[in-house]
Amino acid sequence: MPNLTSMSEFLLLEFSDIRELQILHFFVLLAVYLVAVTGNLLIITAVVLDHHLHVPMYFFLMNLAILDLGSISVTLPKAMDNFLMNSRSISYSGCVAQVFCLVLFGGADFAILTVMAHDRHIAICHPLQYEAIMNEGACIRMAASAWISGILYAMLHTGGTFAITFCSNIINQLFCEVPQIIKLSCSDLYLIEFGILLFSYGLFGGCFVYIIITYVKIFAAVLRMPSEQGRKKALSTCLPHLTVVSLLLFTGMFAYVRPPGNTSSEMNVICALIYAILPPLLNPFIYSMRNKEIKTALLKLTDLGHFPQSSSSKILLVKQG
């Protein structure tokens, strides 16, 4: 195939050429998007307004909700626009921006989840030192490090991906996805991005191993607690985080760690959408269903008079009660 050295746009996958199905897909994605946006915005608003949630665990949860909100806003609106306008195109710069934002939010998301595991470890295994270790400055530095690492990681991936010479502009996906873009390469430069991907898998694997080791220590500390009520309370703060990590891990494996073969385009789309949609959609429900403090804060949102009036909206990171 001829080299496409200058390209103004990519063509995304057309999931269906039947107009009625395109409209149906638009409304389904719109409903999913509105639910995900509403859920994450409620979490963010509750943490900002309720002073009882001005503790490290919920500060990191707010960052996770912001990342989830950004992640789902990168993919679904463009897919919905294409369904509605019966189009397949995305500009070259738009594709670059989509890849950058997807990698940024995904990388920072996993970094925040790793930091949240560290927070739970300090709170349960070293409760007397919790206030000193997880002070306001330390929490802000950890959150900032997650965001900065996500930005640097996104720059690395985006640069490696679009340094490639493409032989086609047809992406076999509803959004610009790095593995699908690499398949368009007609030069050996794709090996650069392939190497970055291998490095990424190692990095994420290291974070996952850290989370596993952290929870082994947490469960060992919980089993040593003399009070059954104390054990239940400690586990109740860990289960939502473990569920979110498991959801992200299993959807990612379902989407990208599959045996090679003649996988259909429809299956590729479904797997990628599951990974792109389910975590941002379900995370607010996971954290609110078993968390009384989040439930109480969300109920207060229906009556803002219950929130204490304050001239400052600054989140104070105090010792968790």
C-alpha positions as CSV (number, residue, x, y, z in Angstrom):
1,M,0.0,0.0,0.0
2,P,1.2,3.6,-0.6
3,N,2.7,5.6,2.2
4,L,0.4,8.2,3.6
5,T,3.0,10.8,4.5
6,S,0.5,13.7,4.8
7,M,-2.9,12.9,6.3
8,S,-5.7,15.2,7.3
9,E,-8.0,12.6,8.9
10,F,-8.6,9.1,10.0
11,L,-11.7,7.0,9.4
12,L,-13.1,5.2,12.4
13,L,-15.0,1.9,12.4
14,E,-18.5,2.0,11.1
15,F,-20.3,-0.3,13.6
16,S,-23.4,-0.4,11.5
17,D,-24.5,1.1,8.1
18,I,-28.2,0.8,9.0
19,R,-29.4,4.3,9.9
20,E,-31.9,3.1,12.5
21,L,-29.2,1.1,14.3
22,Q,-26.9,4.2,14.2
23,I,-29.6,6.3,16.0
24,L,-30.2,3.5,18.5
25,H,-26.5,3.3,19.2
26,F,-26.4,7.0,19.7
27,F,-29.2,7.0,22.3
28,V,-27.7,4.0,24.1
29,L,-24.3,5.6,24.4
30,L,-25.9,9.0,25.4
31,A,-27.8,7.3,28.3
32,V,-24.6,5.5,29.4
33,Y,-22.6,8.8,29.2
34,L,-25.1,10.8,31.1
35,V,-25.3,8.2,33.9
36,A,-21.4,8.1,34.1
37,V,-21.1,11.9,34.1
38,T,-23.8,12.4,36.7
39,G,-22.4,9.7,39.0
40,N,-18.8,11.1,38.9
41,L,-20.0,14.7,39.2
42,L,-22.0,13.8,42.3
43,I,-18.9,12.2,43.9
44,I,-16.8,15.2,43.1
45,T,-19.5,17.6,44.4
46,A,-20.1,15.6,47.6
47,V,-16.4,15.5,48.5
48,V,-15.9,19.2,47.8
49,L,-19.0,20.4,49.8
50,D,-19.1,18.0,52.8
51,H,-16.3,18.7,55.3
52,H,-16.7,15.2,56.7
53,L,-15.2,13.9,53.5
54,H,-12.2,16.2,53.6
55,V,-9.8,13.3,54.4
56,P,-7.1,11.7,52.2
57,M,-9.2,8.7,51.2
58,Y,-12.0,10.9,49.7
59,F,-9.5,13.4,48.3
60,F,-8.0,10.6,46.2
61,L,-11.5,9.4,45.4
62,M,-12.3,12.8,44.0
63,N,-9.2,12.7,41.8
64,L,-10.3,9.2,40.6
65,A,-13.8,10.6,39.7
66,I,-12.2,13.5,37.8
67,L,-10.1,11.1,35.8
68,D,-13.0,8.8,35.1
69,L,-15.0,11.8,34.0
70,G,-12.3,12.8,31.6
71,S,-11.7,9.3,30.3
72,I,-15.3,8.6,29.3
73,S,-15.6,12.1,27.8
74,V,-12.7,11.5,25.5
75,T,-14.3,8.5,23.7
76,L,-18.1,8.5,23.8
77,P,-18.9,12.1,22.6
78,K,-17.0,11.6,19.3
79,A,-18.5,8.1,18.8
80,M,-22.0,9.6,19.5
81,D,-21.4,12.4,17.0
82,N,-20.4,10.0,14.3
83,F,-23.4,7.8,14.9
84,L,-25.7,10.9,14.8
85,M,-24.1,12.5,11.8
86,N,-23.6,9.2,9.9
87,S,-19.9,9.9,9.7
88,R,-16.7,8.0,10.3
89,S,-14.1,10.7,10.2
90,I,-11.9,12.2,12.9
91,S,-9.2,14.8,12.1
92,Y,-5.6,13.9,12.5
93,S,-5.1,16.4,15.3
94,G,-8.3,15.1,16.9
95,C,-7.0,11.6,16.8
96,V,-3.7,12.8,18.4
97,A,-5.6,14.6,21.1
98,Q,-7.8,11.5,21.8
99,V,-4.8,9.2,22.1
100,F,-3.0,11.7,24.4
101,C,-6.0,12.2,26.7
102,L,-6.9,8.5,26.8
103,V,-3.3,7.5,27.9
104,L,-3.1,10.5,30.3
105,F,-6.4,9.6,32.1
106,G,-5.7,5.8,32.0
107,G,-2.1,6.2,33.4
108,A,-3.0,8.7,36.1
109,D,-6.1,6.6,37.0
110,F,-3.9,3.5,37.8
111,A,-1.4,5.8,39.6
112,I,-4.2,7.1,41.8
113,L,-5.4,3.6,42.6
114,T,-1.9,2.7,43.6
115,V,-1.7,5.7,45.9
116,M,-5.2,4.8,47.4
117,A,-3.8,1.3,48.2
118,H,-0.9,3.0,50.0
119,D,-3.3,5.3,51.9
120,R,-5.3,2.2,53.1
121,H,-2.1,0.5,54.2
122,I,-1.0,3.4,56.3
123,A,-4.5,3.9,57.8
124,I,-4.9,0.2,58.9
125,C,-1.3,-1.0,59.5
126,H,0.1,2.3,61.0
127,P,-2.9,4.2,62.4
128,L,-0.9,6.1,65.0
129,Q,1.4,7.5,62.3
130,Y,-1.4,8.1,59.7
131,E,-1.9,11.8,60.4
132,A,1.9,12.5,60.2
133,I,2.4,10.4,57.0
134,M,-0.8,11.3,55.1
135,N,-0.7,15.0,55.8
136,E,-2.1,17.6,53.5
137,G,1.2,18.3,51.7
138,A,2.0,14.6,51.2
139,C,-1.5,13.9,49.7
140,I,-1.2,16.9,47.3
141,R,2.3,15.8,46.2
142,M,1.1,12.2,45.6
143,A,-2.0,13.3,43.6
144,A,0.2,15.8,41.6
145,S,2.7,13.0,41.0
146,A,0.0,10.8,39.6
147,W,-1.2,13.6,37.2
148,I,2.3,14.5,36.1
149,S,3.3,10.9,35.5
150,G,0.1,10.5,33.4
151,I,1.0,13.6,31.3
152,L,4.6,12.4,30.8
153,Y,3.4,8.9,30.0
154,A,0.9,10.3,27.5
155,M,3.5,12.4,25.8
156,L,5.7,9.3,25.4
157,H,3.0,7.2,24.0
158,T,1.6,9.9,21.7
159,G,5.0,10.7,20.3
160,G,5.9,7.1,19.7
161,T,2.5,6.4,18.0
162,F,2.4,9.3,15.6
163,A,6.1,9.1,14.6
164,I,5.0,6.1,12.6
165,T,4.5,6.2,8.8
166,F,1.0,5.0,8.0
167,C,-0.1,2.9,5.1
168,S,-3.8,3.4,5.8
169,N,-6.1,5.9,7.6
170,I,-8.8,3.3,8.5
171,I,-8.8,2.6,12.2
172,N,-10.7,-0.6,13.2
173,Q,-12.2,0.9,16.3
174,L,-14.8,3.5,17.3
175,F,-12.0,5.7,18.7
176,C,-8.3,6.3,18.2
177,E,-6.7,3.3,20.1
178,V,-3.0,2.8,20.2
179,P,-2.9,-0.9,19.3
180,Q,-5.2,-0.3,16.3
181,I,-3.2,2.7,15.1
182,I,0.0,0.6,15.2
183,K,-1.5,-1.9,12.9
184,L,-1.6,0.9,10.2
185,S,2.2,1.2,10.2
186,C,4.2,0.5,7.1
187,S,7.6,1.1,8.6
188,D,9.8,-0.3,11.3
189,L,9.2,2.7,13.5
190,Y,6.2,0.8,15.0
191,L,8.8,-1.1,17.0
192,I,9.4,2.1,19.0
193,E,5.8,2.2,20.2
194,F,5.8,-1.5,20.6
195,G,8.7,-1.2,23.0
196,I,6.9,1.6,24.9
197,L,3.9,-0.7,25.2
198,L,6.0,-3.5,26.7
199,F,7.5,-1.0,29.1
200,S,4.0,0.1,30.0
201,Y,2.9,-3.4,30.7
202,G,5.9,-3.9,33.0
203,L,5.1,-0.6,34.8
204,F,1.5,-1.4,35.3
205,G,2.4,-4.9,36.4
206,G,4.8,-3.4,39.0
207,C,2.0,-1.2,40.4
208,F,-0.4,-4.2,40.5
209,V,2.2,-6.3,42.4
210,Y,2.6,-3.4,44.8
211,I,-1.2,-3.3,45.4
212,I,-1.3,-7.0,46.0
213,I,1.6,-6.9,48.5
214,T,-0.1,-4.0,50.2
215,Y,-3.3,-5.8,50.6
216,V,-1.6,-8.9,51.9
217,K,-0.2,-6.7,54.7
218,I,-3.6,-5.1,55.2
219,F,-5.4,-8.4,55.6
220,A,-2.7,-9.7,58.0
221,A,-3.2,-6.6,60.1
222,V,-7.0,-6.9,60.0
223,L,-6.8,-10.6,61.2
224,R,-4.8,-9.5,64.2
225,M,-7.5,-7.0,65.3
226,P,-9.2,-8.1,68.5
227,S,-12.5,-6.5,67.7
228,E,-14.8,-8.0,65.1
229,Q,-16.4,-4.5,64.6
230,G,-12.9,-3.1,64.0
231,R,-12.2,-5.7,61.4
232,K,-15.5,-5.1,59.6
233,K,-14.9,-1.3,59.6
234,A,-11.4,-1.7,58.2
235,L,-12.5,-4.1,55.5
236,S,-15.4,-1.8,54.5
237,T,-12.9,0.9,53.6
238,C,-10.9,-1.5,51.5
239,L,-13.5,-3.5,49.6
240,P,-14.6,-0.6,47.2
241,H,-11.0,0.1,46.3
242,L,-10.3,-3.6,45.7
243,T,-13.5,-3.9,43.6
244,V,-12.5,-0.9,41.5
245,V,-8.9,-2.3,40.9
246,S,-10.4,-5.7,40.0
247,L,-12.9,-4.1,37.6
248,L,-10.1,-2.1,35.8
249,L,-7.8,-5.2,35.7
250,F,-10.3,-7.7,34.4
251,T,-11.9,-5.3,31.8
252,G,-8.4,-4.4,30.6
253,M,-7.4,-8.1,30.3
254,F,-10.7,-8.8,28.5
255,A,-9.9,-6.0,26.0
256,Y,-6.2,-6.4,25.4
257,V,-4.9,-9.7,26.8
258,R,-6.6,-12.1,24.4
259,P,-5.1,-14.8,22.2
260,P,-4.3,-13.6,18.7
261,G,-6.7,-14.8,16.0
262,N,-9.3,-13.7,13.6
263,T,-11.2,-11.6,16.0
264,S,-14.1,-9.8,14.4
265,S,-14.4,-6.0,14.3
266,E,-17.6,-6.2,16.3
267,M,-15.8,-8.1,19.1
268,N,-12.9,-5.6,19.1
269,V,-15.4,-2.8,19.5
270,I,-17.3,-4.5,22.3
271,C,-14.2,-5.4,24.2
272,A,-12.8,-1.9,23.9
273,L,-16.1,-0.3,24.9
274,I,-16.4,-2.5,28.0
275,Y,-12.9,-1.3,29.1
276,A,-13.6,2.3,28.2
277,I,-17.1,2.5,29.7
278,L,-17.5,0.1,32.6
279,P,-15.0,1.5,35.1
280,P,-16.0,5.2,34.8
281,L,-19.7,4.1,34.8
282,L,-19.6,1.7,37.8
283,N,-16.9,3.3,40.1
284,P,-19.3,5.9,41.6
285,F,-21.8,3.2,42.4
286,I,-19.1,0.9,43.9
287,Y,-17.9,3.6,46.2
288,S,-21.4,4.8,47.2
289,M,-23.2,1.5,47.8
290,R,-21.2,0.3,50.8
291,N,-19.9,3.7,52.1
292,K,-22.2,5.3,54.6
293,E,-20.3,8.6,54.6
294,I,-20.6,8.9,50.8
295,K,-24.3,8.0,51.0
296,T,-24.9,10.6,53.6
297,A,-23.1,13.3,51.6
298,L,-25.0,12.4,48.5
299,L,-28.3,12.7,50.4
300,K,-27.2,16.1,51.6
301,L,-26.9,17.2,48.0
302,T,-30.7,17.2,47.8
303,D,-30.7,19.8,50.6
304,L,-27.6,22.1,50.4
305,G,-28.7,23.7,53.7
306,H,-27.2,20.8,55.5
307,F,-23.7,21.6,54.3
308,P,-21.8,24.0,56.6
309,Q,-21.4,27.4,55.1
310,S,-17.7,28.3,54.6
311,S,-16.0,31.2,52.9
312,S,-13.3,28.8,51.7
313,S,-13.7,25.8,49.5
314,K,-10.3,24.5,50.3
315,I,-10.2,20.8,51.2
316,L,-8.6,20.2,54.5
317,L,-6.9,16.9,54.7
318,V,-7.3,15.8,58.3
319,K,-7.0,12.5,60.1
320,Q,-9.8,10.2,59.0
321,G,-12.3,9.4,61.7
